[in-house]
Amino acid sequence: MDQTRTPYFQALLDYVDSGVLPFHTPGHIQGRGMDLAFREFVGDNICAIDLTPMPGIDDLLQPTESIKEAQQLAAAAWGADRSFFLINGSTSGNQCMMMTAVNPGEKIAVPRNSHKSMLGGLIMSGAQPVYMAPEVDEELRMDHCVTPETVARTLEEHPDLAAVYLVSPTYYGVAADLATIEAIVHGAGKLLLIDEAWGPHFHFHPALPLSATAAGADLCINSTHKMLSAFSQCAMLHQKGDRVRLDRLASVLKMFLSTSPNLPMVASLDVARKQMATEGEALLSRTIALAQETRARINAIGGLYCFGEELRGRNGVFALDPTKITVTVTGLGYTGYEASEILRRRHNIQVELADLFNVVALFTIGTTSDAAERLVNAFTEMARDDRALDMFAPSGILERRLRRGNFRLPKMPPVRMLPREAFLAPTEFVKFRESVGRICAETLTPYPPGIPVIAPGEEITRELVDYLRLELKAGVRIQGPYDDELRSIRVVKE
Ligand SMILES: Cc1ncc(COP(=O)(O)O)c(C=O)c1O
């Protein structure tokens, strides 16, 4: 296939060139009716291609023309049998995969450190999760991937599983042994679904971990907007093989997609695919080299640690994405949140993620060597100045523990109900501090990285309450509870 083509982007350009008089949505009519200040800022061209499905422009829900070709080109580029453009991120991708693969009450094996959108998929599908413990790295204090041994054991213990769902890579760029896991899962005759939101670039460079499509996943998702150049919210769902019911997948996609997709977003997926297929390896070679050089320079700064290839072979670490720069800052006496604030306030640098111990800087095909230089300089200055900002002055035992990094991630709480049952059950609010022993009806997710510490149907434990109060004290946003400040929590009525 001719990967230099961008059939969908071209269809939009052809419409603009044809000078058609529009009497259709969107109501701004190619920018004419738009607020001037906004239009001047975003530019006329983006307004001109913000159109609606019509003959010649194709329909994302029922593609027969240029979107069909654009999706076929994407499938060829990623080595899938079929690819589908998503406009609500990998969030909708996770929901679509679950709704396609599992029915109410059916069992699906899922890693505990999945993104919260996986839980949305569980609630919608009514499936029963069988949680697989990810490997916990006590030294780095982070979860890695699940191992082939864990997958094999889970399949042995639950021969009635319908599917196995994996997250690879993690937010920190650690990838699982997908080839071995694929052999185990398909050997047992089960479906393999992979959340590869953070790995849309893997397929295009030999130095990157094996991609989910190359490993033979039945369904997988990529956040094309995260590590590649598509607009925010743009993602793809790839399908391979003959295990998935295609009619079911097609109707699920129709249910999750807007009937009025944003067409510049769809076109950006078409163009991001062309970019990767035609020059991806060269662009990624530059990015990988810049990231590796930056990693080495950060590791030369006293008090900082940026993990890399030396981690390979640890439990749950089969391969690494070098473009994720995870910097452990606790050696400087800062939490990751503090370091992130310092980078922003003193150096005007915004990182992708901060947690209690680390900050994560993304290196993508858009990262320049000047930007890398500024990042290294900022860390150098941070290491020289061991004075914590006033606003972070330690007070109380929690903060002191936090500063010493002296606490553990909470264990998974006992599961008492299906996520869907708890979500739909009659509920009441109780004080968070007094909620130990109750069944949670909400999802509590420290953000970032967006991994739930408790899900609907799980028992609230003392350890969890203590951990979440610690996170709150450290200034972490907890997404999910109705009460933003988490003074109260919604639990299943007894
Ligand atoms: C592992 C994982 N899956 C899914 C998502 C959701 O992706 P999106 O933001 O594209 O909806 C995220 C977001 O951070 C994620 O980290």
The ligand as an SDF file (V2000), in Angstrom:
LIG
                    3D

 16 16  0  0  0  0  0  0  0  0999 V2000
   -2.3430    2.7210   30.4050 C   0  0  0  0  0  0  0  0  0  0  0  0
   -3.3700    3.7220   29.9570 C   0  0  0  0  0  0  0  0  0  0  0  0
   -4.4660    3.2870   29.2950 N   0  0  0  0  0  0  0  0  0  0  0  0
   -5.4170    4.1390   28.8670 C   0  0  0  0  0  0  0  0  0  0  0  0
   -5.3050    5.4880   29.0960 C   0  0  0  0  0  0  0  0  0  0  0  0
   -6.3770    6.4140   28.6030 C   0  0  0  0  0  0  0  0  0  0  0  0
   -5.8990    7.0290   27.4460 O   0  0  0  0  0  0  0  0  0  0  0  0
   -6.5300    8.3540   26.8270 P   0  0  0  0  0  0  0  0  0  0  0  0
   -6.0150    9.4880   27.6540 O   0  0  0  0  0  0  0  0  0  0  0  0
   -5.9760    8.3400   25.4300 O   0  0  0  0  0  0  0  0  0  0  0  0
   -8.0020    8.2340   26.8750 O   0  0  0  0  0  0  0  0  0  0  0  0
   -4.1870    5.9950   29.7840 C   0  0  0  0  0  0  0  0  0  0  0  0
   -4.0490    7.4290   30.0520 C   0  0  0  0  0  0  0  0  0  0  0  0
   -3.1480    7.9140   30.6380 O   0  0  0  0  0  0  0  0  0  0  0  0
   -3.2050    5.0860   30.2410 C   0  0  0  0  0  0  0  0  0  0  0  0
   -2.1320    5.4960   30.9320 O   0  0  0  0  0  0  0  0  0  0  0  0
  1  2  1  0
  2  3  1  0
  2 15  2  0
  3  4  2  0
  4  5  1  0
  5  6  1  0
  5 12  2  0
  6  7  1  0
  7  8  1  0
  8  9  2  0
  8 10  1  0
  8 11  1  0
 12 13  1  0
 12 15  1  0
 13 14  2  0
 15 16  1  0
M  END
$$$$
